[in-house]
């Protein structure tokens, strides 16, 4: 066994024994090298091995920390494994929260997008200028559904990198992931149909269900491991479900990811009950360490999985370019898009195609993942040091959201309005449920650097939480 492996094993044993606990800072590389009489390179290799195993995390300019302990969050009181909602009414609340997060002076903990300074704005602008110079007289027709062929080929090649065989003909370019998700749901259902979603769920799913007058069946989703598949099987066996709209990687708002075994079981369940799966995978590129796993689409044998994603969370938000790998539904979706939005902006498609086929894209993704991982860890450490011990923080790897459980007596919706008045936005838990089940939970965006302004904002949240708890 190499010296760095021996050191890594010794440090891991000490972590397991509680010498260092979740969130504790480890001795510096130089200090450890001195303590063990080893070279700095040996210590660095040992720390990097522990980091790759998920035992420790690196925070830029701060050093290495023991990975956070997993805090056990509870489900809301009286939370069943599944909940049937005949009437979803959430659009007004979603609109209010999103509008408040747009104010430039607000600390955007409630935002659904990563810190925009992490995106290569200038490089994308150059790709757009290059695309504009190459536009042919027939560019509008060339980019009608299913979309620009070059972009579809580039996306197909990225699927191939994780072992999926997805033809460019199966891919439909859309105006962001929301169009791909909404078109998919509209195609698969009619008014009054049953649709399975997570609990809590991405509010976009709730809005779409409300708009199409569908019936939602929300199934309990664990903050660490994802949807309760036993409950899903029970629902599929007892209700005529037409579609499931799920996120199995870096779920919004929880941040959880389902295991590969869970994903495969999920696919076998929907196949057994002849149900189509709309897979919302917009955070697929935002994994930590070396691998991001695979989508459920990986197990798809008969084209029933509509895999939806976009470049809005990994490259640039404002261009609104997404796609759906639609399997057997590809042609029908093209027709539906042609009747609704007609097509996605041709120059934007060309610009994205130009950028993602260059080495610049992989360099950007590598830096983005590193920055998000470090910022999320730093935010977690800051929250744990400043918020009262009665607040639980759900920490997961990947993505950039943190899900917080507040004391049960704290009304998160009331907290949201109070925080806005103090210049701080957050996403209250009831934004992610049609049944007001998450009234003492909030989601925070951890993609921003922990500046002095961020620290002050967290102090504000601490004060508001304590004040609300005392009033009850």
VENDA-V988896 format. One record per pair of residues at least 4 apart in sequence whose ideal C-beta (glycine too) atoms are under 8 Angstrom apart, sorted by the first residue. I is the first residue (numbers start at 0). J is the second residue. Records with the same first field share a line. If there is no record, write none. Layout:
I = J  J
//
This chain:
0 = 4  5  8
1 = 5
2 = 6  37  41
3 = 7  41  42  44  45  48
4 = 8  45  48
5 = 9
6 = 10  31  35  37  41  42  45
7 = 11  45  46  48  49
8 = 12
9 = 13
10 = 14  25  45  49  54
11 = 15  49  52  54
12 = 16
13 = 18  19
14 = 18  19  20  54  55  65
19 = 23  25  65
20 = 65  68
21 = 65  66  67  68
22 = 64  65  67  68  379  380  383
23 = 64  65
24 = 61  62  63  64
25 = 31  46  55  62  63  64  65
26 = 30  31  34
27 = 31  62
28 = 32  39  42  43  46
29 = 33  39
30 = 34
31 = 35  37  42  46
32 = 36  37  38  39  41  42
35 = 42
37 = 41  42
38 = 42
39 = 43
40 = 44
41 = 45
42 = 46
43 = 47
44 = 48
45 = 49
46 = 50  55  57  63
47 = 51
48 = 52
49 = 54  55
50 = 54  55  56  57  63  288
51 = 288  289
53 = 66  288  396
54 = 65  66
55 = 63  64  65  66
56 = 63  64  65  66  67  372  373  376
57 = 62  63  64  373  376
58 = 62  63  64  373  376  377  380
59 = 373  377
61 = 377
64 = 376  380
67 = 376  379  383  392  394
69 = 223  394
70 = 391  392  393  394
71 = 391
72 = 222  391  393  402  404
73 = 404
74 = 78  219
75 = 436  437  438  439  440
76 = 407
78 = 82  198  219  436
79 = 219
80 = 218  219  227  229  230  233
81 = 198  216  217  218  219  230  233  234
82 = 198  216  217  434  436
83 = 214  215  216
84 = 214  215  216  217  433  434
85 = 214
86 = 433
87 = 205  208  209  213  215  433
88 = 209  433
89 = 93  202  205  206  209  430  433
90 = 94  206  209  210
91 = 95
92 = 96  429  430
93 = 97  202  205  206  430
94 = 98
95 = 99
96 = 100  109  415  424  426  427  430
97 = 101  111
99 = 105  109  419  424
100 = 105  107  109  110  424
101 = 105
102 = 424
104 = 422
105 = 419  422  423  424
106 = 422  423  424  452  453  456
107 = 424  444  447
108 = 423  424  425  426  443  444  456
109 = 415  424  425  426  442  443  444
110 = 424  444
111 = 251  426  444
112 = 311  312  316  444
113 = 117  118  285  312  367  371  399  444  446
114 = 374  446  447  448
115 = 120  316
117 = 367  370  371  446
118 = 123  314  315  316
119 = 123  314  315  354  359  363
120 = 124  315
121 = 125
122 = 126  354  359  363
123 = 127  314  315  318  350  351  354
124 = 128
125 = 129
126 = 130  350  351  353  354
127 = 131  346  347  349  350
128 = 132
129 = 133  350  353
130 = 134  346  349  350  352  353
131 = 346
133 = 349
134 = 138  345  346  349
135 = 141
137 = 141
138 = 142  345  349
139 = 143  342  345
141 = 147  148  345
142 = 146  147  172  342  343  345  348  349
143 = 337  341  342
144 = 171  172  333  334  336  337  342
145 = 151  168  170  171  172  329  333
146 = 150  151  170  171  172  173  322  342  343  348
147 = 151  172  345  348  349  352
148 = 152  167
149 = 153  349  352  356
150 = 154  172  320  348  349  351  352  355
151 = 155  167  168  170  172  322
152 = 156  167
153 = 157  352  355  356
154 = 158  165  167  170  322  324
155 = 159  165  166  167  170
156 = 160
157 = 161  355
158 = 163  164  165  324
159 = 163  164  165
161 = 291  293  297
162 = 293  297
163 = 293  294  296  297
165 = 169  170  296  306  324
166 = 170
168 = 329
169 = 302  324  325  326  329
170 = 322  323  324  325  329
171 = 179  182  322  323  325  329  332  333  336
172 = 320  321  322  342  343  348
173 = 178  179  182  309  320  321  322  323  336  340  343
174 = 178  319  320  321  340  343  344
175 = 179  309  311  319  320  321
176 = 180  279  281  307  308  309  311  321
177 = 181  203  321
178 = 182  321  336  340  343
179 = 183  305  307  308  309  321  322  323
180 = 184  203  204  207  244  277  279  307  323
181 = 185  207  210
182 = 186  323  332  335  336  339
183 = 187  242  277  305  307  323  325  328  332
184 = 188  194  207  208  211  213  242  244  277
185 = 211  335
186 = 328  331  332  335
187 = 241  242  275  277  328
188 = 192  194  211  213  241  242
190 = 211  212  213
191 = 212  213  214
192 = 213  214  239  241  242
193 = 213  214  215  216  238  239  240  241
194 = 208  213  214  215  216  240  241  242  243  244
195 = 215  216  217  218  231  234  235  240  242  243  244  245  274
196 = 200  204  205  208  215  216  217  218  243  244  245
197 = 201  217  218  220  226  245  246  250
198 = 217  218  219  220  432  436
199 = 220  252  253  428  431  432  436  437  440
200 = 204  205  217  220  244  431  432
201 = 205  246  250  251  252  279  431
202 = 206  430  431
203 = 207
204 = 208  244  279
205 = 209  215  431  432  433
206 = 210
207 = 211  244
208 = 213  214  215
209 = 433
215 = 433
216 = 234  238  240
217 = 432  433  434
218 = 226  227  230  231  234
219 = 226  227  230
220 = 225  226  227  250  253  255
221 = 225  226  227  255
222 = 253  254  255  393  395  402
223 = 255  393  395
224 = 255  257  258  261
225 = 247  250  255  256  257  258  261
226 = 230  231  245  247  257  265
227 = 231
228 = 232  261  264  265  268
229 = 233
230 = 234
231 = 235  243  265  268
232 = 236  268
233 = 237
234 = 238  240
235 = 240  268  269  271  272  274
236 = 272
240 = 272  274
241 = 274  275
242 = 274  275  276  277
243 = 269  274  275  276  277
244 = 277  279
245 = 265  276  277  278  279  295
246 = 250  251  278  279  280  282
247 = 256  257  261  262  265  278  280  294  295
248 = 256  257  280  282  283  286  291  292  294  397
249 = 254  255  256  282  283  285  286  395  397  398  400
250 = 254  255  256
251 = 282  398  400  442
252 = 400  402  426  428  430  431  442
253 = 393  395  400  402
254 = 393  394  395  397  398  400  401  402
255 = 393  395
256 = 292  395  396  397
257 = 261  262  265
258 = 262
259 = 263  292  293
260 = 264
261 = 265
262 = 266  293  294  295  297  298
263 = 267  298
264 = 268
265 = 269  276  295
266 = 270  276  295  298  299  304
267 = 271  298
268 = 272  274
269 = 274  275  276  303  304
270 = 300  301  303
274 = 303
275 = 303  304  305  328
276 = 295  303  304  305
277 = 305  307
278 = 294  295  296  304  305  306  307
279 = 307
280 = 294  296  306  307  308
281 = 307  308  309  311  312  321
282 = 312  313  397  398
283 = 291  294  308  313
284 = 291  312  313  364  367  368
285 = 291  312  313  367  368  371  397  398  399
286 = 290  291  292  368  396  397
287 = 368  372  396  397
288 = 396
291 = 397
293 = 297
294 = 304  306
295 = 299  304  306
296 = 304  306  324
298 = 304
299 = 303  304  326
301 = 326  327
302 = 326  327  328
303 = 326  327
304 = 326
305 = 323  324  325  326  328  332
306 = 323  324
307 = 321  322  323
308 = 321  322
309 = 319  320  321  322
310 = 314  315  318  320  321  351  355
311 = 315  316  318  319  320  321
312 = 316
313 = 364  367
314 = 318  351  354  355  360  363
318 = 344  347  350  351
319 = 343  344  347
320 = 343  344  347  348  351
323 = 332
325 = 329  332
328 = 332
329 = 333
330 = 334
331 = 335
332 = 336
333 = 337
334 = 338
335 = 339
336 = 340  341  342
337 = 341  342
343 = 347  348
344 = 348
345 = 349
346 = 350
347 = 351
348 = 352
349 = 353
350 = 354
351 = 355
352 = 356
353 = 357
354 = 359  360
355 = 360
356 = 360
358 = 362
359 = 363
360 = 364
361 = 365
362 = 366
363 = 367
364 = 368
365 = 369
366 = 370
367 = 371
368 = 372
369 = 373
370 = 374
371 = 375  398  399  446
372 = 376  396
373 = 377
374 = 378  399  445  446  447  448  449
375 = 379  394  398  399  401  445  446
376 = 380
377 = 381  448  449
378 = 382  401  443  445  447  449  453
379 = 383  392  394  401  445
380 = 384
381 = 385  449  453  454  457
382 = 386  390  392  401  403  443  457
383 = 392
385 = 454  457  458  461
386 = 390  392  403  457  460  461  464
387 = 406  461  464  465  468
389 = 405  406  468
390 = 403  404  405  406  464
391 = 403  404
392 = 401  402  403
393 = 401  402  403  404
394 = 401
399 = 444  445  446
400 = 442  443  444  445
401 = 442  443  445
402 = 440  441  442
403 = 440  441  442  443
404 = 439  440
405 = 409  411  414  439  440  441  464
406 = 439  464  468
407 = 439
408 = 439  467  468  471
409 = 414  439  464  467  468  471
410 = 414  438  439  467
411 = 415  427  428  429  437  438  439  440  441
412 = 416  427  429  438
413 = 417  467
414 = 418  425  427  441  460  463  464  467
415 = 419  424  425  426  427  441
416 = 420
417 = 421  463  467
418 = 423  424  425  459  460  463
419 = 423  424
421 = 459  463
422 = 456  459
423 = 456  459  460
425 = 441  442  443  460
426 = 430  431  441  442  443  444
427 = 437  438  440  441
428 = 432  436  437  438  439  440  441  442
429 = 435  436  437  438
430 = 442
431 = 437  442
432 = 436  437
447 = 453
448 = 453
449 = 453  454
450 = 454
451 = 455
452 = 456
453 = 457
454 = 458
455 = 459
456 = 460
457 = 461
458 = 462
459 = 463
460 = 464
461 = 465
462 = 466
463 = 467
464 = 468
465 = 469
466 = 470
467 = 471
//
